[in-house]
Amino acid sequence: MVKKIMLPLTDEALEGLRVGDNILLTGTMYVGRDAAHKRMVEALEQGKPLPFDVKGQAIYFMGPSPARPGQPIGSAGPTTSGRMDSYSPRLMAEGLKGMIGKGMRSQEVKDAMKKYKAVYLAAIGGAGALISKTIKKSEVIAYEELGAEAIRRLEVEDFPA
């Protein structure tokens, strides 16, 4: 059975999820990789605001490719989530509810997910071209100088996780 979930995420939407559930996400999500995560955690440590309010949000660990004419984004496959492990617990403490990527997570991240009622959703490596078809809009909102590692806001419809 496929579960459809609207973004941003709520505790109520997450309560019924079980390991192995097939999920389709619709709404706004964000993209950030390790360089962006590092900057966000540094901003928090310095008492500065984040480029977006992470409360209830999902972050997709993705390496985008350039968009073809008329498309919002090129291939949009997941990147290895473990590179974000040293930053994820701090963002969950700020209210981040979902992380999407590929690969294993550290015990520290797993413990933080339990503590803050957050989820880690898997995206299939090698399916970036198919995943990109669910992305209706993509815009860089912060750290543009990081290129592919900039923070993006995505509008998605039936994004598989």
LINSUL-V371857 format. One record per pair of residues at least 6 apart in sequence whose C-alpha atoms are under 8 Angstrom apart, sorted by the first residue. I is the first residue (numbers start at 1). GAP is how many residues later the second one is. If there is no record, write none. Layout:
i->I gap->GAP
i->I gap->GAP
This chain:
i->1 gap->20
i->1 gap->21
i->2 gap->19
i->2 gap->20
i->2 gap->21
i->2 gap->22
i->3 gap->18
i->3 gap->19
i->3 gap->20
i->3 gap->21
i->4 gap->19
i->4 gap->20
i->4 gap->21
i->4 gap->22
i->4 gap->154
i->5 gap->8
i->5 gap->18
i->5 gap->19
i->5 gap->20
i->5 gap->21
i->6 gap->19
i->6 gap->20
i->6 gap->21
i->7 gap->18
i->7 gap->19
i->7 gap->20
i->7 gap->21
i->7 gap->22
i->7 gap->50
i->7 gap->51
i->8 gap->19
i->8 gap->20
i->8 gap->21
i->8 gap->48
i->8 gap->49
i->8 gap->50
i->9 gap->47
i->9 gap->48
i->9 gap->49
i->9 gap->88
i->9 gap->89
i->10 gap->46
i->10 gap->87
i->11 gap->106
i->14 gap->103
i->14 gap->104
i->14 gap->105
i->22 gap->138
i->22 gap->139
i->23 gap->136
i->23 gap->137
i->23 gap->138
i->24 gap->133
i->24 gap->134
i->24 gap->135
i->24 gap->136
i->24 gap->137
i->25 gap->131
i->25 gap->132
i->25 gap->133
i->25 gap->134
i->25 gap->135
i->25 gap->136
i->26 gap->129
i->26 gap->130
i->26 gap->131
i->26 gap->132
i->26 gap->133
i->27 gap->128
i->27 gap->129
i->27 gap->130
i->28 gap->125
i->28 gap->126
i->28 gap->127
i->28 gap->128
i->29 gap->28
i->29 gap->29
i->29 gap->30
i->29 gap->31
i->29 gap->124
i->29 gap->125
i->29 gap->126
i->29 gap->127
i->30 gap->27
i->30 gap->28
i->30 gap->29
i->30 gap->30
i->30 gap->121
i->30 gap->122
i->30 gap->123
i->30 gap->124
i->31 gap->28
i->31 gap->29
i->31 gap->30
i->31 gap->31
i->31 gap->119
i->31 gap->120
i->31 gap->121
i->31 gap->122
i->31 gap->123
i->32 gap->27
i->32 gap->28
i->32 gap->29
i->32 gap->30
i->32 gap->117
i->32 gap->118
i->32 gap->119
i->32 gap->120
i->33 gap->28
i->33 gap->29
i->33 gap->30
i->33 gap->50
i->33 gap->51
i->33 gap->116
i->33 gap->117
i->33 gap->118
i->34 gap->49
i->34 gap->50
i->34 gap->115
i->35 gap->111
i->35 gap->114
i->36 gap->107
i->36 gap->110
i->36 gap->113
i->36 gap->114
i->36 gap->115
i->37 gap->47
i->37 gap->50
i->37 gap->51
i->38 gap->49
i->40 gap->10
i->40 gap->11
i->41 gap->46
i->41 gap->49
i->41 gap->50
i->43 gap->6
i->43 gap->7
i->44 gap->6
i->51 gap->90
i->51 gap->91
i->54 gap->37
i->54 gap->40
i->54 gap->41
i->54 gap->42
i->55 gap->39
i->55 gap->40
i->55 gap->41
i->55 gap->42
i->56 gap->39
i->56 gap->40
i->56 gap->41
i->56 gap->42
i->57 gap->38
i->57 gap->39
i->57 gap->40
i->57 gap->41
i->58 gap->38
i->58 gap->39
i->58 gap->40
i->58 gap->41
i->58 gap->42
i->59 gap->39
i->59 gap->40
i->59 gap->41
i->60 gap->18
i->60 gap->39
i->60 gap->40
i->60 gap->41
i->61 gap->17
i->61 gap->18
i->61 gap->19
i->61 gap->20
i->61 gap->38
i->61 gap->39
i->61 gap->40
i->62 gap->14
i->62 gap->15
i->62 gap->16
i->62 gap->17
i->62 gap->39
i->63 gap->13
i->63 gap->14
i->63 gap->15
i->63 gap->16
i->63 gap->85
i->63 gap->86
i->64 gap->9
i->64 gap->10
i->64 gap->11
i->64 gap->12
i->64 gap->13
i->64 gap->84
i->65 gap->8
i->65 gap->9
i->65 gap->10
i->65 gap->11
i->65 gap->83
i->66 gap->7
i->66 gap->8
i->66 gap->9
i->67 gap->6
i->67 gap->7
i->67 gap->8
i->68 gap->6
i->72 gap->63
i->72 gap->64
i->72 gap->65
i->72 gap->66
i->73 gap->59
i->73 gap->62
i->73 gap->64
i->73 gap->65
i->74 gap->55
i->74 gap->58
i->75 gap->53
i->75 gap->54
i->75 gap->55
i->75 gap->56
i->75 gap->57
i->76 gap->51
i->76 gap->52
i->76 gap->53
i->76 gap->55
i->76 gap->56
i->77 gap->46
i->77 gap->47
i->77 gap->48
i->77 gap->49
i->77 gap->50
i->77 gap->51
i->77 gap->52
i->77 gap->54
i->77 gap->55
i->78 gap->22
i->78 gap->23
i->78 gap->24
i->78 gap->45
i->78 gap->46
i->78 gap->47
i->78 gap->50
i->79 gap->22
i->79 gap->23
i->79 gap->46
i->80 gap->21
i->80 gap->22
i->80 gap->23
i->81 gap->19
i->81 gap->20
i->81 gap->21
i->81 gap->22
i->81 gap->23
i->81 gap->24
i->82 gap->21
i->82 gap->22
i->82 gap->23
i->82 gap->24
i->85 gap->20
i->85 gap->21
i->85 gap->23
i->85 gap->24
i->88 gap->21
i->89 gap->19
i->89 gap->20
i->89 gap->23
i->89 gap->24
i->92 gap->20
i->92 gap->21
i->92 gap->24
i->92 gap->26
i->93 gap->19
i->93 gap->23
i->95 gap->21
i->96 gap->22
i->97 gap->19
i->97 gap->20
i->97 gap->21
i->97 gap->22
i->98 gap->20
i->98 gap->21
i->98 gap->22
i->98 gap->23
i->99 gap->20
i->99 gap->21
i->99 gap->22
i->100 gap->20
i->100 gap->21
i->100 gap->22
i->100 gap->23
i->100 gap->61
i->101 gap->19
i->101 gap->20
i->101 gap->21
i->101 gap->22
i->101 gap->23
i->102 gap->20
i->102 gap->21
i->102 gap->22
i->102 gap->23
i->103 gap->19
i->112 gap->6
i->113 gap->6
i->113 gap->7
i->121 gap->40
i->122 gap->39
i->123 gap->37
i->123 gap->38
i->124 gap->37
i->131 gap->28
i->131 gap->29
i->134 gap->22
i->134 gap->23
i->134 gap->24
i->134 gap->25
i->135 gap->19
i->135 gap->20
i->135 gap->21
i->135 gap->22
i->135 gap->24
i->136 gap->18
i->136 gap->19
i->136 gap->20
i->136 gap->21
i->137 gap->16
i->137 gap->17
i->137 gap->18
i->137 gap->19
i->138 gap->14
i->138 gap->15
i->138 gap->16
i->138 gap->17
i->139 gap->13
i->139 gap->14
i->139 gap->15
i->140 gap->10
i->140 gap->11
i->140 gap->12
i->140 gap->13
i->141 gap->9
i->141 gap->10
i->141 gap->11
i->141 gap->12
i->142 gap->8
i->142 gap->9
i->142 gap->10
i->143 gap->6
i->143 gap->7
i->143 gap->8
i->144 gap->6
i->144 gap->7
